[in-house]
Amino acid sequence: MTTDRAYHAIVVGGGHNALVTAAYLARTGKRVVVLERRGHLGGAAETGNLGGVRVPRLADTVGRIRPSVVKDLDLRAHGLRLVAPDVRVFAPQPDGRAITLWADQARTVDGLRAWSTRDADAYPGFDRLVRSLGTFLAGLAAETPPDVKAPGIGDALTGLKLGRTFRGLGRHDSHTILRVLPMAVADFVAEAFETDVLRAAIAWRGVRQSFLGPWSAGSTAILLGDGAGNDGGAAGQTVFAIGGPGALSEALAAAARAAGAEIRTDAEVTAIVAHDNRVTGVALASGEELLAPTVVSGLDPKRTLVELVDPVTLGPTMRWRAANYRTPGVVAKVNLVVDRLPRFTAAAGEDEHVLRGRILAAPGIDAIERAFDHAKYGRVSETPVLEATIPSLVDPGLVADAPDGTHVISISAQYAPHRLRDGSWDDAGRADAFADRVVAVLDVLAPGLAASVTAREVITPLDLERDYGLTGGHPLHGEQALDQFFLWRPFLGSARYRLPVEGLYLCASGAHPGGGITGQPGQNAAREILSDSKRRR
Amino acid sequence: MAERYDAVVIGGGHNGLVSAAYLARAGMKTLVLEQRHVLGGAAVTEELYPGFRFSVFSYVVSLLRPEIIRELQLPRHGLDILPLDGTFTPLRPGDGPKGPRSKDVAGTGDYLWRVNDHGRTIRELRRWSATDGEAYEEYGQLMVEMARFIKPILGITPPDLTRLDPRPLLPLGGLLRSFQQLPERQQAVFVQLMTMSAADFLDQWFETDPLKATMSASGIIGTYLGVRSPGTAYVLLHHYMGEIDGAFRAWGIPKGGTGGISNAIGSAARALGAEIRTEAPVERVLVKDGRAVGIVLRDSGEEIRADVVLSSLDARRTFFGMLEPGTLEADFEEDIRRFKFRGSSGKVNMAVDRLPDFTALPGAGEHLRGAISFSPSVDEMELAYDDAKYGQFSKKPYIDMIIPTLVDPTLAPPGKHVISCFVQYAPYHLAPELGSWDDQREAFGDAVVDRIAEFAPGFKDSILFRNVQTPLDIERTTGLTEGNIFQGELTLEQLFFNRPAPGYARFRTPVRDLWLCGSSTHPGGGIMGANGRIAALEVLRSLGRRAA
């Protein structure tokens, strides 16, 4: 009964990378079906509803989406509209001052003079360095990691290409990148700046969504990767999709459908079926079985291999390695609906304007590190580090049906470890207690904010795992530390989007170049799948 | 009239002496200049208290390269390494094996005791965990494989990846090939060793907390990192390097203290024709037209000319302490300024009138003859680091205790003992409210004694004499910048072709004929001697001489 619905490729999961892969495959005439467990698409890139308004539930900005993906899939024609405010980061301090990073470098430099002339003078050079190294990493990100085991001509070419871009960095920058990639981001920013709050405002991106503190080795690589392939630079990108991040997923789905892909929601895959170490299809919760010579997983590698693949097929060693893939989630999400725009003391009446970017509550390197310390022992931070956005400022449509003055505040809070030392996130009041802490931190910076909240939702790391299927509640499908990076993301020997079962591929954040809304793993995976299918013919 | 030498070596630490020995061996007229009255730098034995001789700083030897022992015939010059057996981890009353067995030991206080006798160690681990015994065997075999693969890296001169000259890359090609021949699992484990934290790495195998804590301790020795910091796993390998050199005897204490090593190397160097002067501090390196042409002595102002000058001092002391300002280009000076030291370890040396008595295993047994590791849990190890991150010395420090008099009674009067405690963390840069190490020295010493007394009550009363070495003291006495025992942090960004500065990892410096031969160079610190040897061989190659 299954034969009549044989496909070329089955894509498991309907997150943004899965949709990217499906669209690229369908464009070449392949019969592709996308199977999403939930009732709607997008995974972490979704727009939800809260108190009568629309809110970005998890991801709030989409500025890292690769321009080549937008162009290839013609996403604008499929309804994607992006807005980039001219403020990137607003970092208010308890003392009423603020660090503000603008898209316009000169404007940032002017603002920094109030803090330190030395830092103001150093900023352009640092911005240049971050962009230069980011450009190199973007090149790396767009390539499939070479095959270490049996390098082929293609790998040699890739190697040469990378070698050339590497030398293209120039002697100074090429030295620098070798030196700084494994470095602690706290040391990296300290080399350029003396102002602690400025260091923190930039270093934060090196630990965002990671089980790392600014003093952890390798956090610099994450900072530089965040700026790769986008206009980030030292300030980092801030770009909103009109209609919320869900609009990006809808545009991707529309592109995939237009290319001929079939997309099914409420279709949970319970097993990836294989015979003689070769995939033959998938089994659904409904009992239905779908056949295809190619199965592409948009789930994280641990869930894919440990939950969906038969242990006998996988073998003990690979299962051991997959089980030890690290996914310690530390992010909780708090979304607020407020009846008036918050007034930040440090905004000096400019809220309308400066609150359009990312609002950062990270009052110093040690403050971030101390927040992280709690997580190491399974505790939530006493004073969590917060990154918030108010998308309704640039996208009023989100609150169109709400009373005037209503706004949406989307907050990522660290550190909230998935594995708690005592009890669980399900314990009564635990999640709300954390959310209260989060709101309290903001209320200090914007007195009255707490009182203006009309609706609130808390998404704990446990919710991330259960509702979104992210193992360990890790938004990046696994730590992006040095041990799960490039040639060994997710595992050495499986970094080329091919998992150890013939015909099984990985297309999402667990693969190179890793997490975040970039579409890059999806694009790279599609390229590899297509080259394999050519080879087979 | 100034004397003339083929080579002058600044600093009589073990690396300086090794370099000198190899240069002299190749027939070069070589002079070693040491500022102190004793040779050895951080590897010295001194009688700090009448009748008691201490290895004041460095206290065990595990990595001294066997080729050096062989080529310099060190045993002939008095090198005798006495083996240490096992690692004993005492626990507090109430702490005991996790899981079902915990009730058996609750209230009694337990310990974890690993010895060189593999079988006994496995039985001990089975007492703690159903699976850790087996895991330990598998882990051990894997580590030996890894060590076998890594060893050559310690012996090569790092290439400069940014230069187009492919020749220095050749050894790397060889490494890549041997890497490709490893089974995939071993390749993956190698990558993990280079990138993971010791705690994360060990979590993959073991569940016994004191086992993971004690093993991970080797990953943080001398670093300003915690057991959960990425990059600390690699050092776990060093413990298996000795084994593949064909003898665990490679891990032990030199007869007569660590000064015994320095004296043996010094005597070998002399026998090969090198001249060694102590109490001869160097003022600066003489540079003429961009080349080093000799040195000036501090006290006499005497000038000593030489074709090449090797500095075994660390990078900062060499480039900022030994050269006229303006000798170096700003970019290079910036790189050296960035090279991180941040000493994090202290040393507490004590004379006692009796052996410590542990509640976990009372009496003076075999368990005191090896290392005694105060590392009851991974969290306590990490908490000790958290203190240091914010400029405090650890309230409950990690201590690696050795009682050398149990294997070398000559170090103390009969019945009395010398106790050597390596302690972390003691950050060189203290938080402002603590003032200077001169204000905190004894408070730190007390924290160490209290920590020991937690597991061995009554220890305090046995102390006859206490000598506390803070990072500041280590810097003052040995000249090691910021008291860093490795002449610069062994963090990933300061290893291999980045050590001490990108583009200058090949022992050469921007000043022609001035070379580095200390631990600031590849492969880093520890009493290995590898740096001194490879540097000397590079010098000889550059002069077209054969190493003889």
Interface residues (C-beta under 8 A of the other chain):
Chain A: V148 K149 F166 R167 R171 H172 S174 H175 T176 L178 R179 V180 L181 P182 M183 A184 D187 E191 L212 W215 S216 A217 G218 T317 W320 R321 N324 R326 D366 E369 R370 D373 K376 Y377 A481 L482 D483 F485 L487 W488 F491 L492 G493
Chain B: L161 T162 L164 F179 Q180 E184 R185 Q187 A188 V191 Q192 M194 T195 M196 D200 D203 Q204 L225 R228 S229 P230 G231 D331 R338 K340 D379 E382 D386 K389 Y390 T491 L492 E493 F497 N498 P502 G503
